[in-house]
Amino acid sequence: PKAVPPQVRLVLQYMGREISQAEMQAAVIAAWQSEGRDSAAIQTMDLYVKPEDNAVYYVINGEITGKVQF
């Protein structure tokens, strides 16, 4: 039988603050939509968290980049 990967929940804790992977994804999707784009067009989302910048940098579909503050 093929092993099923576990479901993962990521939470970043830094300097008394906390943000979950789900919150990061939601913020990126909201930023994407605020630019008039359809969230259904997102096939891949790479997140790069920089706590020292209070930001999540992202790459959508391997080519479109941006950042959201948290």
Rosetta silent file (secondary structure, phi, psi, omega in degrees, C-alpha in Angstrom):
SEQUENCE: PKAVPPQVRLVLQYMGREISQAEMQAAVIAAWQSEGRDSAAIQTMDLYVKPEDNAVYYVINGEITGKVQF
SCORE:     score description
SCORE:     0.000 S_00000001
   1 L     0.000  143.723 -179.253    0.000    0.000    0.000 S_00000001
   2 L   -80.066  133.082  179.894    1.110    3.527   -0.815 S_00000001
   3 L   -72.541  136.092  177.299    1.813    5.748    2.207 S_00000001
   4 L   -93.879  127.080 -179.579   -0.386    8.822    2.517 S_00000001
   5 L   -64.939  147.755 -179.042    1.559   11.924    3.555 S_00000001
   6 L   -70.067  154.225  173.698    0.442   13.412    6.865 S_00000001
   7 L   -77.589  130.988 -175.048   -1.642   16.554    6.985 S_00000001
   8 L  -115.261  137.330  173.546    0.632   19.394    8.141 S_00000001
   9 L  -121.891  117.329 -178.162   -0.323   22.595    9.941 S_00000001
  10 L  -102.552  131.406  175.607    2.459   25.185   10.072 S_00000001
  11 E  -130.898  125.151  177.124    2.394   28.031   12.610 S_00000001
  12 E   -95.452  125.958  175.134    5.134   30.653   12.775 S_00000001
  13 E  -116.302  128.480 -175.959    5.728   32.161   16.202 S_00000001
  14 E  -155.258  124.647  175.367    8.015   35.180   16.380 S_00000001
  15 L    49.762   45.937  177.046    8.455   37.974   18.913 S_00000001
  16 L    78.889    4.188  179.101    5.113   37.305   20.599 S_00000001
  17 E  -111.084  161.236 -179.905    3.208   37.087   17.320 S_00000001
  18 E  -145.712  136.532  175.591    1.725   34.065   15.606 S_00000001
  19 E  -144.521  133.937 -178.316    0.565   33.409   12.063 S_00000001
  20 E   -92.426  163.218  176.225   -0.561   30.116   10.567 S_00000001
  21 H   -59.379  -40.465  179.902    0.057   28.777    7.100 S_00000001
  22 H   -61.615  -39.903  178.350   -3.696   29.070    6.429 S_00000001
  23 H   -67.153  -38.030  177.011   -3.612   32.768    7.380 S_00000001
  24 H   -62.854  -47.556  179.702   -0.611   33.332    5.115 S_00000001
  25 H   -60.113  -44.057 -179.405   -2.365   31.606    2.213 S_00000001
  26 H   -62.253  -40.109  179.536   -5.558   33.613    2.798 S_00000001
  27 H   -65.925  -40.174  178.752   -3.578   36.893    2.836 S_00000001
  28 H   -66.550  -43.501  178.753   -1.817   36.004   -0.422 S_00000001
  29 H   -62.488  -41.049  178.068   -5.103   35.029   -2.083 S_00000001
  30 H   -62.937  -41.638  177.693   -6.685   38.311   -0.906 S_00000001
  31 H   -63.745  -41.585  178.735   -3.739   40.278   -2.345 S_00000001
  32 H   -60.024  -47.371 -178.970   -4.038   38.320   -5.596 S_00000001
  33 H   -68.622  -32.650  179.967   -7.760   39.063   -5.846 S_00000001
  34 H   -65.921  -17.550  176.419   -7.251   42.753   -4.968 S_00000001
  35 L   -92.559   10.912  177.039   -5.239   42.979   -8.194 S_00000001
  36 L    81.240   16.709 -179.032   -8.285   41.792  -10.147 S_00000001
  37 L   -98.203  154.333 -179.817   -7.071   38.220  -10.547 S_00000001
  38 L   -88.785  127.085 -179.176   -9.143   35.063  -10.168 S_00000001
  39 H   -64.165  -22.176  177.951   -8.077   32.819   -7.284 S_00000001
  40 H   -66.753  -16.676  179.658   -8.996   29.795   -9.432 S_00000001
  41 H   -79.160  -10.436 -179.526   -5.958   30.667  -11.583 S_00000001
  42 L   -78.503  115.673  177.202   -3.597   29.812   -8.705 S_00000001
  43 L  -101.670  -40.333  176.247   -2.066   26.409   -9.383 S_00000001
  44 L  -134.469  150.436  179.505    0.990   26.658   -7.150 S_00000001
  45 E  -141.489  114.980  175.457    1.906   28.982   -4.306 S_00000001
  46 E  -102.903  129.141 -178.720    5.389   29.166   -2.787 S_00000001
  47 E  -113.108  135.663  177.416    5.601   31.108    0.482 S_00000001
  48 E  -125.982  111.264 -174.527    8.786   32.623    1.918 S_00000001
  49 E   -94.585  126.410  176.256    8.360   33.952    5.440 S_00000001
  50 E  -122.458   90.165 -178.128   10.680   36.709    6.648 S_00000001
  51 H   -56.330  -35.546 -178.734    9.739   37.483   10.260 S_00000001
  52 H   -65.974  -20.559  176.088   12.307   40.281   10.436 S_00000001
  53 H   -98.845   -2.813 -172.436   10.401   42.047    7.619 S_00000001
  54 L    51.679   43.596 -174.218    6.964   41.143    9.056 S_00000001
  55 E  -143.647  154.490  169.841    6.214   39.817    5.586 S_00000001
  56 E  -117.401  119.711  175.717    5.395   36.765    3.546 S_00000001
  57 E   -93.426  146.016 -176.731    6.855   36.830    0.053 S_00000001
  58 E  -137.796  157.153  172.796    5.161   34.647   -2.530 S_00000001
  59 E  -130.019  119.772 -179.758    5.541   33.168   -5.988 S_00000001
  60 E  -101.813  130.861  177.194    2.331   32.195   -7.781 S_00000001
  61 L    53.155   31.053  175.894    2.454   29.597  -10.557 S_00000001
  62 L    73.378    4.784 -176.203    6.241   29.796  -10.591 S_00000001
  63 L  -143.722  -30.270 -175.507    6.360   33.295  -12.043 S_00000001
  64 E   -97.734  124.001 -174.734    4.287   36.031  -10.375 S_00000001
  65 E  -112.727  160.677  176.704    5.832   37.439   -7.212 S_00000001
  66 E  -176.010 -173.456  179.123    4.661   39.709   -4.447 S_00000001
  67 E  -149.473  149.115  173.206    4.591   40.262   -0.727 S_00000001
  68 E  -127.500  140.527  176.100    2.043   40.685    2.041 S_00000001
  69 E   -83.241  151.276  172.957    2.684   42.257    5.432 S_00000001
  70 L  -135.605    0.000    0.000    1.558   40.516    8.590 S_00000001
